């Protein structure tokens, strides 16, 4: 059982499951598209900002590691 807990779900599988779940949620919400559209736009904008911040953090950390690596190799 311990090995099953260590297996990571492939990103493509997680993505497909997420899309299916989101599609089911939208279809079962019984909300008209004119209500769903602005909700999804707001969510997209929020996610985009978080993704941009994560990229900036990751890039900053990567540059720092590169700089430290060059300093150690001298």
CHARMM internal coordinates of N, CA and C (Angstrom, degrees):
IC EDIT
DIST 1 N 1 CA 1.4495
DIST 1 CA 1 C 1.5234
ANGL 1 N 1 CA 1 C 112.42
DIST 1 C 2 N 1.3302
ANGL 1 CA 1 C 2 N 116.92
DIHE 1 N 1 CA 1 C 2 N -32.25
DIST 2 N 2 CA 1.4515
ANGL 1 C 2 N 2 CA 119.71
DIHE 1 CA 1 C 2 N 2 CA -178.24
DIST 2 CA 2 C 1.5199
ANGL 2 N 2 CA 2 C 111.71
DIHE 1 C 2 N 2 CA 2 C -62.97
DIST 2 C 3 N 1.3247
ANGL 2 CA 2 C 3 N 117.85
DIHE 2 N 2 CA 2 C 3 N -37.50
DIST 3 N 3 CA 1.4651
ANGL 2 C 3 N 3 CA 120.92
DIHE 2 CA 2 C 3 N 3 CA 179.35
DIST 3 CA 3 C 1.5198
ANGL 3 N 3 CA 3 C 111.64
DIHE 2 C 3 N 3 CA 3 C -63.49
DIST 3 C 4 N 1.3111
ANGL 3 CA 3 C 4 N 117.75
DIHE 3 N 3 CA 3 C 4 N -35.37
DIST 4 N 4 CA 1.4639
ANGL 3 C 4 N 4 CA 121.63
DIHE 3 CA 3 C 4 N 4 CA 179.60
DIST 4 CA 4 C 1.5215
ANGL 4 N 4 CA 4 C 110.93
DIHE 3 C 4 N 4 CA 4 C -64.03
DIST 4 C 5 N 1.3226
ANGL 4 CA 4 C 5 N 117.13
DIHE 4 N 4 CA 4 C 5 N -32.86
DIST 5 N 5 CA 1.4639
ANGL 4 C 5 N 5 CA 120.53
DIHE 4 CA 4 C 5 N 5 CA 179.89
DIST 5 CA 5 C 1.5239
ANGL 5 N 5 CA 5 C 111.66
DIHE 4 C 5 N 5 CA 5 C -73.13
DIST 5 C 6 N 1.3290
ANGL 5 CA 5 C 6 N 118.17
DIHE 5 N 5 CA 5 C 6 N -23.32
DIST 6 N 6 CA 1.4519
ANGL 5 C 6 N 6 CA 122.23
DIHE 5 CA 5 C 6 N 6 CA -177.57
DIST 6 CA 6 C 1.5246
ANGL 6 N 6 CA 6 C 112.78
DIHE 5 C 6 N 6 CA 6 C -88.15
DIST 6 C 7 N 1.3057
ANGL 6 CA 6 C 7 N 118.30
DIHE 6 N 6 CA 6 C 7 N -13.38
DIST 7 N 7 CA 1.4562
ANGL 6 C 7 N 7 CA 121.57
DIHE 6 CA 6 C 7 N 7 CA -178.73
DIST 7 CA 7 C 1.5265
ANGL 7 N 7 CA 7 C 109.18
DIHE 6 C 7 N 7 CA 7 C -74.87
DIST 7 C 8 N 1.3216
ANGL 7 CA 7 C 8 N 114.80
DIHE 7 N 7 CA 7 C 8 N 123.08
DIST 8 N 8 CA 1.4664
ANGL 7 C 8 N 8 CA 120.27
DIHE 7 CA 7 C 8 N 8 CA 178.88
DIST 8 CA 8 C 1.5308
ANGL 8 N 8 CA 8 C 109.43
DIHE 7 C 8 N 8 CA 8 C -88.26
DIST 8 C 9 N 1.3040
ANGL 8 CA 8 C 9 N 115.88
DIHE 8 N 8 CA 8 C 9 N 135.79
DIST 9 N 9 CA 1.4640
ANGL 8 C 9 N 9 CA 120.80
DIHE 8 CA 8 C 9 N 9 CA 177.55
DIST 9 CA 9 C 1.5260
ANGL 9 N 9 CA 9 C 108.05
DIHE 8 C 9 N 9 CA 9 C -70.84
DIST 9 C 10 N 1.3184
ANGL 9 CA 9 C 10 N 118.33
DIHE 9 N 9 CA 9 C 10 N 130.31
DIST 10 N 10 CA 1.4693
ANGL 9 C 10 N 10 CA 119.92
DIHE 9 CA 9 C 10 N 10 CA 178.09
DIST 10 CA 10 C 1.5289
ANGL 10 N 10 CA 10 C 110.55
DIHE 9 C 10 N 10 CA 10 C -59.57
DIST 10 C 11 N 1.3226
ANGL 10 CA 10 C 11 N 115.89
DIHE 10 N 10 CA 10 C 11 N 145.02
DIST 11 N 11 CA 1.4632
ANGL 10 C 11 N 11 CA 121.30
DIHE 10 CA 10 C 11 N 11 CA -178.08
DIST 11 CA 11 C 1.5236
ANGL 11 N 11 CA 11 C 111.44
DIHE 10 C 11 N 11 CA 11 C -58.33
DIST 11 C 12 N 1.3275
ANGL 11 CA 11 C 12 N 117.32
DIHE 11 N 11 CA 11 C 12 N -36.61
DIST 12 N 12 CA 1.4670
ANGL 11 C 12 N 12 CA 119.83
DIHE 11 CA 11 C 12 N 12 CA -179.49
DIST 12 CA 12 C 1.5286
ANGL 12 N 12 CA 12 C 111.27
DIHE 11 C 12 N 12 CA 12 C -65.39
DIST 12 C 13 N 1.3254
ANGL 12 CA 12 C 13 N 117.01
DIHE 12 N 12 CA 12 C 13 N -36.09
DIST 13 N 13 CA 1.4673
ANGL 12 C 13 N 13 CA 121.15
DIHE 12 CA 12 C 13 N 13 CA 178.19
DIST 13 CA 13 C 1.5272
ANGL 13 N 13 CA 13 C 109.82
DIHE 12 C 13 N 13 CA 13 C -71.21
DIST 13 C 14 N 1.3336
ANGL 13 CA 13 C 14 N 116.79
DIHE 13 N 13 CA 13 C 14 N -44.82
DIST 14 N 14 CA 1.4667
ANGL 13 C 14 N 14 CA 120.48
DIHE 13 CA 13 C 14 N 14 CA 178.51
DIST 14 CA 14 C 1.5275
ANGL 14 N 14 CA 14 C 110.43
DIHE 13 C 14 N 14 CA 14 C -60.86
DIST 14 C 15 N 1.3372
ANGL 14 CA 14 C 15 N 116.62
DIHE 14 N 14 CA 14 C 15 N -40.24
DIST 15 N 15 CA 1.4622
ANGL 14 C 15 N 15 CA 121.31
DIHE 14 CA 14 C 15 N 15 CA 179.74
DIST 15 CA 15 C 1.5283
ANGL 15 N 15 CA 15 C 110.52
DIHE 14 C 15 N 15 CA 15 C -63.51
DIST 15 C 16 N 1.3245
ANGL 15 CA 15 C 16 N 116.79
DIHE 15 N 15 CA 15 C 16 N -46.99
DIST 16 N 16 CA 1.4691
ANGL 15 C 16 N 16 CA 120.87
DIHE 15 CA 15 C 16 N 16 CA -179.48
DIST 16 CA 16 C 1.5262
ANGL 16 N 16 CA 16 C 110.91
DIHE 15 C 16 N 16 CA 16 C -61.99
DIST 16 C 17 N 1.3275
ANGL 16 CA 16 C 17 N 116.74
DIHE 16 N 16 CA 16 C 17 N -42.03
DIST 17 N 17 CA 1.4648
ANGL 16 C 17 N 17 CA 120.35
DIHE 16 CA 16 C 17 N 17 CA 178.31
DIST 17 CA 17 C 1.5249
ANGL 17 N 17 CA 17 C 111.21
DIHE 16 C 17 N 17 CA 17 C -64.23
DIST 17 C 18 N 1.3401
ANGL 17 CA 17 C 18 N 116.54
DIHE 17 N 17 CA 17 C 18 N -40.53
DIST 18 N 18 CA 1.4630
ANGL 17 C 18 N 18 CA 120.69
DIHE 17 CA 17 C 18 N 18 CA 178.36
DIST 18 CA 18 C 1.5197
ANGL 18 N 18 CA 18 C 110.73
DIHE 17 C 18 N 18 CA 18 C -62.16
DIST 18 C 19 N 1.3277
ANGL 18 CA 18 C 19 N 116.47
DIHE 18 N 18 CA 18 C 19 N -46.28
DIST 19 N 19 CA 1.4681
ANGL 18 C 19 N 19 CA 120.57
DIHE 18 CA 18 C 19 N 19 CA -179.97
DIST 19 CA 19 C 1.5251
ANGL 19 N 19 CA 19 C 110.77
DIHE 18 C 19 N 19 CA 19 C -61.60
DIST 19 C 20 N 1.3216
ANGL 19 CA 19 C 20 N 116.51
DIHE 19 N 19 CA 19 C 20 N -43.90
DIST 20 N 20 CA 1.4713
ANGL 19 C 20 N 20 CA 119.54
DIHE 19 CA 19 C 20 N 20 CA 178.74
DIST 20 CA 20 C 1.5195
ANGL 20 N 20 CA 20 C 111.62
DIHE 19 C 20 N 20 CA 20 C -62.91
DIST 20 C 21 N 1.3291
ANGL 20 CA 20 C 21 N 116.83
DIHE 20 N 20 CA 20 C 21 N -42.33
DIST 21 N 21 CA 1.4698
ANGL 20 C 21 N 21 CA 120.44
DIHE 20 CA 20 C 21 N 21 CA 179.52
DIST 21 CA 21 C 1.5248
ANGL 21 N 21 CA 21 C 111.30
DIHE 20 C 21 N 21 CA 21 C -64.83
DIST 21 C 22 N 1.3250
ANGL 21 CA 21 C 22 N 115.86
DIHE 21 N 21 CA 21 C 22 N -43.24
DIST 22 N 22 CA 1.4676
ANGL 21 C 22 N 22 CA 120.32
DIHE 21 CA 21 C 22 N 22 CA 179.67
DIST 22 CA 22 C 1.5251
ANGL 22 N 22 CA 22 C 111.05
DIHE 21 C 22 N 22 CA 22 C -65.09
DIST 22 C 23 N 1.3133
ANGL 22 CA 22 C 23 N 115.99
DIHE 22 N 22 CA 22 C 23 N -41.75
DIST 23 N 23 CA 1.4683
ANGL 22 C 23 N 23 CA 120.45
DIHE 22 CA 22 C 23 N 23 CA 177.85
DIST 23 CA 23 C 1.5232
ANGL 23 N 23 CA 23 C 110.94
DIHE 22 C 23 N 23 CA 23 C -61.86
DIST 23 C 24 N 1.3256
ANGL 23 CA 23 C 24 N 116.58
DIHE 23 N 23 CA 23 C 24 N -45.15
DIST 24 N 24 CA 1.4714
ANGL 23 C 24 N 24 CA 120.21
DIHE 23 CA 23 C 24 N 24 CA 177.66
DIST 24 CA 24 C 1.5233
ANGL 24 N 24 CA 24 C 111.11
DIHE 23 C 24 N 24 CA 24 C -61.43
DIST 24 C 25 N 1.3279
ANGL 24 CA 24 C 25 N 116.50
DIHE 24 N 24 CA 24 C 25 N -43.07
DIST 25 N 25 CA 1.4643
ANGL 24 C 25 N 25 CA 120.56
DIHE 24 CA 24 C 25 N 25 CA 179.84
DIST 25 CA 25 C 1.5328
ANGL 25 N 25 CA 25 C 110.83
DIHE 24 C 25 N 25 CA 25 C -60.87
DIST 25 C 26 N 1.3110
ANGL 25 CA 25 C 26 N 116.48
DIHE 25 N 25 CA 25 C 26 N -45.72
DIST 26 N 26 CA 1.4675
ANGL 25 C 26 N 26 CA 120.38
DIHE 25 CA 25 C 26 N 26 CA 179.64
DIST 26 CA 26 C 1.5270
ANGL 26 N 26 CA 26 C 110.55
DIHE 25 C 26 N 26 CA 26 C -64.26
DIST 26 C 27 N 1.3257
ANGL 26 CA 26 C 27 N 116.42
DIHE 26 N 26 CA 26 C 27 N -46.17
DIST 27 N 27 CA 1.4705
ANGL 26 C 27 N 27 CA 119.86
DIHE 26 CA 26 C 27 N 27 CA -178.40
DIST 27 CA 27 C 1.5257
ANGL 27 N 27 CA 27 C 111.86
DIHE 26 C 27 N 27 CA 27 C -64.38
DIST 27 C 28 N 1.3209
ANGL 27 CA 27 C 28 N 117.48
DIHE 27 N 27 CA 27 C 28 N -35.00
DIST 28 N 28 CA 1.4628
ANGL 27 C 28 N 28 CA 120.75
DIHE 27 CA 27 C 28 N 28 CA -177.56
DIST 28 CA 28 C 1.5265
ANGL 28 N 28 CA 28 C 113.27
DIHE 27 C 28 N 28 CA 28 C -88.18
DIST 28 C 29 N 1.3296
ANGL 28 CA 28 C 29 N 117.41
DIHE 28 N 28 CA 28 C 29 N -6.15
DIST 29 N 29 CA 1.4665
ANGL 28 C 29 N 29 CA 120.38
DIHE 28 CA 28 C 29 N 29 CA -178.09
DIST 29 CA 29 C 1.5288
ANGL 29 N 29 CA 29 C 112.21
DIHE 28 C 29 N 29 CA 29 C -71.21
DIST 29 C 30 N 1.3244
ANGL 29 CA 29 C 30 N 116.26
DIHE 29 N 29 CA 29 C 30 N -24.56
DIST 30 N 30 CA 1.4646
ANGL 29 C 30 N 30 CA 122.59
DIHE 29 CA 29 C 30 N 30 CA -177.74
DIST 30 CA 30 C 1.5266
ANGL 30 N 30 CA 30 C 111.86
DIHE 29 C 30 N 30 CA 30 C 64.49
DIST 30 C 31 N 1.3345
ANGL 30 CA 30 C 31 N 116.77
DIHE 30 N 30 CA 30 C 31 N 15.99
DIST 31 N 31 CA 1.4571
ANGL 30 C 31 N 31 CA 120.50
DIHE 30 CA 30 C 31 N 31 CA 176.73
DIST 31 CA 31 C 1.5177
ANGL 31 N 31 CA 31 C 109.62
DIHE 30 C 31 N 31 CA 31 C -88.27
DIST 31 C 32 N 1.3238
ANGL 31 CA 31 C 32 N 117.26
DIHE 31 N 31 CA 31 C 32 N 143.78
DIST 32 N 32 CA 1.4650
ANGL 31 C 32 N 32 CA 119.46
DIHE 31 CA 31 C 32 N 32 CA 178.06
DIST 32 CA 32 C 1.5363
ANGL 32 N 32 CA 32 C 110.19
DIHE 31 C 32 N 32 CA 32 C -73.29
DIST 32 C 33 N 1.3151
ANGL 32 CA 32 C 33 N 116.47
DIHE 32 N 32 CA 32 C 33 N 155.69
DIST 33 N 33 CA 1.4683
ANGL 32 C 33 N 33 CA 120.28
DIHE 32 CA 32 C 33 N 33 CA -178.46
DIST 33 CA 33 C 1.5295
ANGL 33 N 33 CA 33 C 114.34
DIHE 32 C 33 N 33 CA 33 C -55.15
DIST 33 C 34 N 1.3435
ANGL 33 CA 33 C 34 N 118.30
DIHE 33 N 33 CA 33 C 34 N -33.52
DIST 34 N 34 CA 1.4623
ANGL 33 C 34 N 34 CA 119.23
DIHE 33 CA 33 C 34 N 34 CA -178.82
DIST 34 CA 34 C 1.5310
ANGL 34 N 34 CA 34 C 112.47
DIHE 33 C 34 N 34 CA 34 C -67.75
DIST 34 C 35 N 1.3262
ANGL 34 CA 34 C 35 N 117.01
DIHE 34 N 34 CA 34 C 35 N -17.29
DIST 35 N 35 CA 1.4632
ANGL 34 C 35 N 35 CA 121.24
DIHE 34 CA 34 C 35 N 35 CA 174.91
DIST 35 CA 35 C 1.5408
ANGL 35 N 35 CA 35 C 109.84
DIHE 34 C 35 N 35 CA 35 C -89.07
DIST 35 C 36 N 1.3080
ANGL 35 CA 35 C 36 N 116.20
DIHE 35 N 35 CA 35 C 36 N -39.98
DIST 36 N 36 CA 1.4701
ANGL 35 C 36 N 36 CA 121.47
DIHE 35 CA 35 C 36 N 36 CA -177.23
DIST 36 CA 36 C 1.5285
ANGL 36 N 36 CA 36 C 111.57
DIHE 35 C 36 N 36 CA 36 C -69.87
DIST 36 C 37 N 1.3247
ANGL 36 CA 36 C 37 N 116.44
DIHE 36 N 36 CA 36 C 37 N -39.16
DIST 37 N 37 CA 1.4689
ANGL 36 C 37 N 37 CA 120.21
DIHE 36 CA 36 C 37 N 37 CA -174.55
DIST 37 CA 37 C 1.5318
ANGL 37 N 37 CA 37 C 113.49
DIHE 36 C 37 N 37 CA 37 C -55.58
DIST 37 C 38 N 1.3353
ANGL 37 CA 37 C 38 N 119.93
DIHE 37 N 37 CA 37 C 38 N -52.66
DIST 38 N 38 CA 1.4703
ANGL 37 C 38 N 38 CA 117.83
DIHE 37 CA 37 C 38 N 38 CA -179.13
DIST 38 CA 38 C 1.5377
ANGL 38 N 38 CA 38 C 113.21
DIHE 37 C 38 N 38 CA 38 C -66.25
DIST 38 C 39 N 1.3238
ANGL 38 CA 38 C 39 N 116.02
DIHE 38 N 38 CA 38 C 39 N -29.28
DIST 39 N 39 CA 1.4667
ANGL 38 C 39 N 39 CA 119.42
DIHE 38 CA 38 C 39 N 39 CA 176.70
DIST 39 CA 39 C 1.5257
ANGL 39 N 39 CA 39 C 109.58
DIHE 38 C 39 N 39 CA 39 C -63.61
DIST 39 C 40 N 1.3297
ANGL 39 CA 39 C 40 N 116.10
DIHE 39 N 39 CA 39 C 40 N -47.11
DIST 40 N 40 CA 1.4561
ANGL 39 C 40 N 40 CA 120.15
DIHE 39 CA 39 C 40 N 40 CA 179.89
DIST 40 CA 40 C 1.5286
ANGL 40 N 40 CA 40 C 111.83
DIHE 39 C 40 N 40 CA 40 C -66.76
DIST 40 C 41 N 1.3330
ANGL 40 CA 40 C 41 N 117.23
DIHE 40 N 40 CA 40 C 41 N -36.17
DIST 41 N 41 CA 1.4698
ANGL 40 C 41 N 41 CA 119.92
DIHE 40 CA 40 C 41 N 41 CA 176.82
DIST 41 CA 41 C 1.5266
ANGL 41 N 41 CA 41 C 110.66
DIHE 40 C 41 N 41 CA 41 C -62.53
DIST 41 C 42 N 1.3298
ANGL 41 CA 41 C 42 N 117.04
DIHE 41 N 41 CA 41 C 42 N -44.92
DIST 42 N 42 CA 1.4602
ANGL 41 C 42 N 42 CA 120.55
DIHE 41 CA 41 C 42 N 42 CA 178.57
DIST 42 CA 42 C 1.5282
ANGL 42 N 42 CA 42 C 111.25
DIHE 41 C 42 N 42 CA 42 C -62.77
DIST 42 C 43 N 1.3191
ANGL 42 CA 42 C 43 N 115.60
DIHE 42 N 42 CA 42 C 43 N -42.47
DIST 43 N 43 CA 1.4654
ANGL 42 C 43 N 43 CA 119.46
DIHE 42 CA 42 C 43 N 43 CA 178.55
DIST 43 CA 43 C 1.5206
ANGL 43 N 43 CA 43 C 110.65
DIHE 42 C 43 N 43 CA 43 C -63.59
DIST 43 C 44 N 1.3255
ANGL 43 CA 43 C 44 N 117.28
DIHE 43 N 43 CA 43 C 44 N -41.76
DIST 44 N 44 CA 1.4519
ANGL 43 C 44 N 44 CA 121.10
DIHE 43 CA 43 C 44 N 44 CA 178.65
DIST 44 CA 44 C 1.5272
ANGL 44 N 44 CA 44 C 110.61
DIHE 43 C 44 N 44 CA 44 C -60.42
DIST 44 C 45 N 1.3115
ANGL 44 CA 44 C 45 N 116.54
DIHE 44 N 44 CA 44 C 45 N -46.32
DIST 45 N 45 CA 1.4717
ANGL 44 C 45 N 45 CA 119.79
DIHE 44 CA 44 C 45 N 45 CA 179.97
DIST 45 CA 45 C 1.5182
ANGL 45 N 45 CA 45 C 111.20
DIHE 44 C 45 N 45 CA 45 C -60.43
DIST 45 C 46 N 1.3246
ANGL 45 CA 45 C 46 N 117.13
DIHE 45 N 45 CA 45 C 46 N -42.37
DIST 46 N 46 CA 1.4653
ANGL 45 C 46 N 46 CA 120.77
DIHE 45 CA 45 C 46 N 46 CA 178.05
DIST 46 CA 46 C 1.5278
ANGL 46 N 46 CA 46 C 111.64
DIHE 45 C 46 N 46 CA 46 C -63.26
DIST 46 C 47 N 1.3231
ANGL 46 CA 46 C 47 N 116.27
DIHE 46 N 46 CA 46 C 47 N -45.94
DIST 47 N 47 CA 1.4604
ANGL 46 C 47 N 47 CA 120.88
DIHE 46 CA 46 C 47 N 47 CA -179.80
DIST 47 CA 47 C 1.5210
ANGL 47 N 47 CA 47 C 110.80
DIHE 46 C 47 N 47 CA 47 C -65.03
DIST 47 C 48 N 1.3176
ANGL 47 CA 47 C 48 N 116.62
DIHE 47 N 47 CA 47 C 48 N -39.49
DIST 48 N 48 CA 1.4601
ANGL 47 C 48 N 48 CA 120.61
DIHE 47 CA 47 C 48 N 48 CA 178.65
DIST 48 CA 48 C 1.5286
ANGL 48 N 48 CA 48 C 111.34
DIHE 47 C 48 N 48 CA 48 C -61.28
DIST 48 C 49 N 1.3148
ANGL 48 CA 48 C 49 N 117.20
DIHE 48 N 48 CA 48 C 49 N -42.65
DIST 49 N 49 CA 1.4704
ANGL 48 C 49 N 49 CA 120.78
DIHE 48 CA 48 C 49 N 49 CA 178.49
DIST 49 CA 49 C 1.5256
ANGL 49 N 49 CA 49 C 111.13
DIHE 48 C 49 N 49 CA 49 C -64.16
DIST 49 C 50 N 1.3199
ANGL 49 CA 49 C 50 N 117.47
DIHE 49 N 49 CA 49 C 50 N -42.62
DIST 50 N 50 CA 1.4675
ANGL 49 C 50 N 50 CA 121.43
DIHE 49 CA 49 C 50 N 50 CA 178.76
DIST 50 CA 50 C 1.5290
ANGL 50 N 50 CA 50 C 110.20
DIHE 49 C 50 N 50 CA 50 C -64.43
DIST 50 C 51 N 1.3210
ANGL 50 CA 50 C 51 N 116.89
DIHE 50 N 50 CA 50 C 51 N -42.88
DIST 51 N 51 CA 1.4642
ANGL 50 C 51 N 51 CA 120.53
DIHE 50 CA 50 C 51 N 51 CA 179.14
DIST 51 CA 51 C 1.5240
ANGL 51 N 51 CA 51 C 110.90
DIHE 50 C 51 N 51 CA 51 C -63.94
DIST 51 C 52 N 1.3108
ANGL 51 CA 51 C 52 N 117.56
DIHE 51 N 51 CA 51 C 52 N -39.46
DIST 52 N 52 CA 1.4613
ANGL 51 C 52 N 52 CA 121.30
DIHE 51 CA 51 C 52 N 52 CA 178.63
DIST 52 CA 52 C 1.5269
ANGL 52 N 52 CA 52 C 110.54
DIHE 51 C 52 N 52 CA 52 C -64.83
DIST 52 C 53 N 1.3367
ANGL 52 CA 52 C 53 N 116.65
DIHE 52 N 52 CA 52 C 53 N -43.62
DIST 53 N 53 CA 1.4739
ANGL 52 C 53 N 53 CA 120.17
DIHE 52 CA 52 C 53 N 53 CA 177.34
DIST 53 CA 53 C 1.5149
ANGL 53 N 53 CA 53 C 110.93
DIHE 52 C 53 N 53 CA 53 C -62.10
DIST 53 C 54 N 1.3358
ANGL 53 CA 53 C 54 N 117.12
DIHE 53 N 53 CA 53 C 54 N -41.44
DIST 54 N 54 CA 1.4627
ANGL 53 C 54 N 54 CA 120.56
DIHE 53 CA 53 C 54 N 54 CA 179.27
DIST 54 CA 54 C 1.5224
ANGL 54 N 54 CA 54 C 110.90
DIHE 53 C 54 N 54 CA 54 C -63.45
DIST 54 C 55 N 1.3269
ANGL 54 CA 54 C 55 N 117.11
DIHE 54 N 54 CA 54 C 55 N -41.17
DIST 55 N 55 CA 1.4586
ANGL 54 C 55 N 55 CA 121.01
DIHE 54 CA 54 C 55 N 55 CA 177.21
DIST 55 CA 55 C 1.5244
ANGL 55 N 55 CA 55 C 110.38
DIHE 54 C 55 N 55 CA 55 C -59.96
DIST 55 C 56 N 1.3126
ANGL 55 CA 55 C 56 N 116.89
DIHE 55 N 55 CA 55 C 56 N -45.54
DIST 56 N 56 CA 1.4664
ANGL 55 C 56 N 56 CA 120.71
DIHE 55 CA 55 C 56 N 56 CA -179.43
DIST 56 CA 56 C 1.5248
ANGL 56 N 56 CA 56 C 111.37
DIHE 55 C 56 N 56 CA 56 C -62.10
DIST 56 C 57 N 1.3232
ANGL 56 CA 56 C 57 N 117.01
DIHE 56 N 56 CA 56 C 57 N -42.17
DIST 57 N 57 CA 1.4682
ANGL 56 C 57 N 57 CA 121.32
DIHE 56 CA 56 C 57 N 57 CA 177.87
DIST 57 CA 57 C 1.5271
ANGL 57 N 57 CA 57 C 110.34
DIHE 56 C 57 N 57 CA 57 C -64.47
DIST 57 C 58 N 1.3280
ANGL 57 CA 57 C 58 N 116.14
DIHE 57 N 57 CA 57 C 58 N -47.28
DIST 58 N 58 CA 1.4605
ANGL 57 C 58 N 58 CA 120.55
DIHE 57 CA 57 C 58 N 58 CA -179.81
DIST 58 CA 58 C 1.5269
ANGL 58 N 58 CA 58 C 111.29
DIHE 57 C 58 N 58 CA 58 C -61.25
DIST 58 C 59 N 1.3266
ANGL 58 CA 58 C 59 N 116.22
DIHE 58 N 58 CA 58 C 59 N -43.62
DIST 59 N 59 CA 1.4557
ANGL 58 C 59 N 59 CA 120.77
DIHE 58 CA 58 C 59 N 59 CA -179.48
DIST 59 CA 59 C 1.5332
ANGL 59 N 59 CA 59 C 110.63
DIHE 58 C 59 N 59 CA 59 C -64.62
DIST 59 C 60 N 1.3114
ANGL 59 CA 59 C 60 N 117.19
DIHE 59 N 59 CA 59 C 60 N -43.25
DIST 60 N 60 CA 1.4692
ANGL 59 C 60 N 60 CA 121.77
DIHE 59 CA 59 C 60 N 60 CA 178.55
DIST 60 CA 60 C 1.5325
ANGL 60 N 60 CA 60 C 110.46
DIHE 59 C 60 N 60 CA 60 C -61.02
DIST 60 C 61 N 1.3257
ANGL 60 CA 60 C 61 N 116.94
DIHE 60 N 60 CA 60 C 61 N -45.43
DIST 61 N 61 CA 1.4641
ANGL 60 C 61 N 61 CA 121.10
DIHE 60 CA 60 C 61 N 61 CA 178.56
DIST 61 CA 61 C 1.5230
ANGL 61 N 61 CA 61 C 111.33
DIHE 60 C 61 N 61 CA 61 C -64.27
DIST 61 C 62 N 1.3090
ANGL 61 CA 61 C 62 N 117.00
DIHE 61 N 61 CA 61 C 62 N -40.42
DIST 62 N 62 CA 1.4553
ANGL 61 C 62 N 62 CA 121.70
DIHE 61 CA 61 C 62 N 62 CA 178.76
DIST 62 CA 62 C 1.5271
ANGL 62 N 62 CA 62 C 110.69
DIHE 61 C 62 N 62 CA 62 C -63.02
DIST 62 C 63 N 1.3306
ANGL 62 CA 62 C 63 N 116.87
DIHE 62 N 62 CA 62 C 63 N -46.16
DIST 63 N 63 CA 1.4590
ANGL 62 C 63 N 63 CA 120.72
DIHE 62 CA 62 C 63 N 63 CA 179.11
DIST 63 CA 63 C 1.5332
ANGL 63 N 63 CA 63 C 110.94
DIHE 62 C 63 N 63 CA 63 C -62.71
DIST 63 C 64 N 1.3105
ANGL 63 CA 63 C 64 N 116.44
DIHE 63 N 63 CA 63 C 64 N -37.91
DIST 64 N 64 CA 1.4652
ANGL 63 C 64 N 64 CA 120.82
DIHE 63 CA 63 C 64 N 64 CA 178.26
DIST 64 CA 64 C 1.5312
ANGL 64 N 64 CA 64 C 110.07
DIHE 63 C 64 N 64 CA 64 C -64.47
DIST 64 C 65 N 1.3286
ANGL 64 CA 64 C 65 N 117.05
DIHE 64 N 64 CA 64 C 65 N -44.19
DIST 65 N 65 CA 1.4669
ANGL 64 C 65 N 65 CA 120.62
DIHE 64 CA 64 C 65 N 65 CA 178.14
DIST 65 CA 65 C 1.5282
ANGL 65 N 65 CA 65 C 111.51
DIHE 64 C 65 N 65 CA 65 C -63.17
DIST 65 C 66 N 1.3302
ANGL 65 CA 65 C 66 N 116.69
DIHE 65 N 65 CA 65 C 66 N -40.31
DIST 66 N 66 CA 1.4613
ANGL 65 C 66 N 66 CA 120.13
DIHE 65 CA 65 C 66 N 66 CA 177.07
DIST 66 CA 66 C 1.5162
ANGL 66 N 66 CA 66 C 111.02
DIHE 65 C 66 N 66 CA 66 C -62.34
DIST 66 C 67 N 1.3060
ANGL 66 CA 66 C 67 N 115.63
DIHE 66 N 66 CA 66 C 67 N -43.90
DIST 67 N 67 CA 1.4680
ANGL 66 C 67 N 67 CA 120.92
DIHE 66 CA 66 C 67 N 67 CA 179.95
DIST 67 CA 67 C 1.5242
ANGL 67 N 67 CA 67 C 110.69
DIHE 66 C 67 N 67 CA 67 C -63.12
DIST 67 C 68 N 1.3328
ANGL 67 CA 67 C 68 N 116.77
DIHE 67 N 67 CA 67 C 68 N -44.32
DIST 68 N 68 CA 1.4620
ANGL 67 C 68 N 68 CA 121.22
DIHE 67 CA 67 C 68 N 68 CA 179.25
DIST 68 CA 68 C 1.5221
ANGL 68 N 68 CA 68 C 109.98
DIHE 67 C 68 N 68 CA 68 C -65.40
DIST 68 C 69 N 1.3241
ANGL 68 CA 68 C 69 N 117.01
DIHE 68 N 68 CA 68 C 69 N -38.11
DIST 69 N 69 CA 1.4574
ANGL 68 C 69 N 69 CA 121.72
DIHE 68 CA 68 C 69 N 69 CA -179.75
DIST 69 CA 69 C 1.5297
ANGL 69 N 69 CA 69 C 110.60
DIHE 68 C 69 N 69 CA 69 C -64.82
DIST 69 C 70 N 1.3239
ANGL 69 CA 69 C 70 N 117.21
DIHE 69 N 69 CA 69 C 70 N -41.36
DIST 70 N 70 CA 1.4588
ANGL 69 C 70 N 70 CA 121.02
DIHE 69 CA 69 C 70 N 70 CA 177.99
DIST 70 CA 70 C 1.5166
ANGL 70 N 70 CA 70 C 111.14
DIHE 69 C 70 N 70 CA 70 C -66.67
DIST 70 C 71 N 1.3377
ANGL 70 CA 70 C 71 N 116.63
DIHE 70 N 70 CA 70 C 71 N -36.21
DIST 71 N 71 CA 1.4583
ANGL 70 C 71 N 71 CA 121.30
DIHE 70 CA 70 C 71 N 71 CA 178.52
DIST 71 CA 71 C 1.5072
ANGL 71 N 71 CA 71 C 111.97
DIHE 70 C 71 N 71 CA 71 C -66.22
DIST 71 C 72 N 1.3156
ANGL 71 CA 71 C 72 N 117.37
DIHE 71 N 71 CA 71 C 72 N -35.32
DIST 72 N 72 CA 1.4655
ANGL 71 C 72 N 72 CA 121.64
DIHE 71 CA 71 C 72 N 72 CA -178.99
DIST 72 CA 72 C 1.5241
ANGL 72 N 72 CA 72 C 111.43
DIHE 71 C 72 N 72 CA 72 C -76.90
DIST 72 C 73 N 1.3366
ANGL 72 CA 72 C 73 N 117.10
DIHE 72 N 72 CA 72 C 73 N -27.77
DIST 73 N 73 CA 1.4618
ANGL 72 C 73 N 73 CA 119.69
DIHE 72 CA 72 C 73 N 73 CA -176.69
DIST 73 CA 73 C 1.5263
ANGL 73 N 73 CA 73 C 112.71
DIHE 72 C 73 N 73 CA 73 C -81.25
DIST 73 C 74 N 1.3143
ANGL 73 CA 73 C 74 N 118.09
DIHE 73 N 73 CA 73 C 74 N -8.55
DIST 74 N 74 CA 1.4753
ANGL 73 C 74 N 74 CA 120.91
DIHE 73 CA 73 C 74 N 74 CA -179.18
DIST 74 CA 74 C 1.4974
ANGL 74 N 74 CA 74 C 111.70
DIHE 73 C 74 N 74 CA 74 C -83.42
END
COOR INIT
IC SEED 1 N 1 CA 1 C
IC BUILD
